[in-house]
């Protein structure tokens, strides 16, 4: 094939905004230092889990960091659960399992409880997307109603999980501020913040 006469297309110059976004992504990747992707293989009906990394010991340490644990048994259990998401009978879907791992890494769990919740959130999200696709394939009203109910339940469950994660990370604290408006004689209004500390505040 003669490539001498083939025109070379010069890359378009990047705008300042594009350069900033590329830099932000690079910095985020360097700061996260995520572990290697998961590799799945079925051998004699046994699902084998490995990782694409030249140093297996370093791969395990990085995975422990991603899962916010130092317990090998916990890590092995979570790995098996994540791998099962990408295993359907004799078919293996590494993409599904690695997506679930990326969800956990994105949450950046601080302990094992947050890791388990992050895994559940990723699994619920995948199930939600599956039901959303199924909605496009329904042929009867009965199928549509069943898919719609399942989709709504999954979507609500995900929101509940998000709220649970926020409450756990903040220790369940919630601040409520009520604006109190007082109108004095002459029509002048005074607005002030009133803090409600619950029953027993201010000796009452």
WORA-V953335 format. One record per pair of residues at least 24 apart in sequence whose ideal C-beta (glycine too) atoms are under 8 Angstrom apart, sorted by the first residue. I is the first residue (numbers start at 1). GAP is how many residues later the second one is. D is the distance in whole Angstrom. If there is no record, write none. Layout:
BEGIN
i:I gap:GAP d:D
i:I gap:GAP d:D
END
This chain:
BEGIN
i:32 gap:73 d:7
i:32 gap:76 d:8
i:33 gap:29 d:7
i:33 gap:32 d:8
i:34 gap:28 d:7
i:34 gap:32 d:6
i:34 gap:68 d:8
i:34 gap:71 d:5
i:35 gap:24 d:6
i:35 gap:27 d:4
i:35 gap:28 d:4
i:35 gap:30 d:7
i:35 gap:31 d:5
i:35 gap:66 d:8
i:35 gap:70 d:8
i:36 gap:26 d:7
i:36 gap:27 d:8
i:37 gap:57 d:8
i:37 gap:61 d:5
i:37 gap:64 d:7
i:38 gap:41 d:7
i:38 gap:44 d:7
i:38 gap:45 d:7
i:38 gap:48 d:8
i:38 gap:56 d:6
i:38 gap:59 d:5
i:38 gap:60 d:5
i:38 gap:63 d:6
i:39 gap:55 d:6
i:40 gap:43 d:6
i:40 gap:46 d:6
i:40 gap:47 d:7
i:40 gap:52 d:5
i:40 gap:53 d:8
i:40 gap:54 d:5
i:40 gap:57 d:6
i:41 gap:51 d:7
i:42 gap:45 d:8
i:42 gap:48 d:6
i:42 gap:50 d:6
i:45 gap:45 d:8
i:47 gap:36 d:6
i:47 gap:37 d:8
i:47 gap:40 d:5
i:47 gap:45 d:7
i:49 gap:30 d:6
i:49 gap:31 d:7
i:49 gap:34 d:5
i:66 gap:35 d:7
i:66 gap:38 d:6
i:66 gap:39 d:5
i:67 gap:37 d:7
i:67 gap:42 d:7
i:67 gap:45 d:8
i:67 gap:48 d:5
i:68 gap:41 d:4
i:68 gap:42 d:6
i:68 gap:43 d:5
i:68 gap:44 d:6
i:68 gap:46 d:6
i:68 gap:47 d:5
i:69 gap:42 d:8
i:69 gap:43 d:5
i:69 gap:46 d:7
i:71 gap:41 d:7
i:74 gap:38 d:6
i:78 gap:37 d:6
i:78 gap:38 d:7
i:78 gap:41 d:6
i:81 gap:38 d:6
i:82 gap:37 d:7
i:85 gap:37 d:8
i:85 gap:38 d:6
i:85 gap:41 d:7
i:96 gap:30 d:7
i:99 gap:27 d:7
i:100 gap:26 d:7
i:107 gap:58 d:7
i:110 gap:59 d:8
i:113 gap:55 d:7
i:114 gap:51 d:7
i:114 gap:54 d:7
i:114 gap:55 d:8
i:117 gap:44 d:6
i:117 gap:47 d:7
i:117 gap:48 d:6
i:117 gap:51 d:8
i:118 gap:47 d:8
i:120 gap:41 d:6
i:121 gap:37 d:6
i:121 gap:40 d:5
i:121 gap:41 d:7
i:121 gap:44 d:8
i:124 gap:30 d:6
i:124 gap:33 d:5
i:124 gap:34 d:5
i:124 gap:37 d:7
i:125 gap:33 d:6
i:127 gap:27 d:5
i:128 gap:26 d:4
i:128 gap:27 d:6
i:128 gap:30 d:6
END
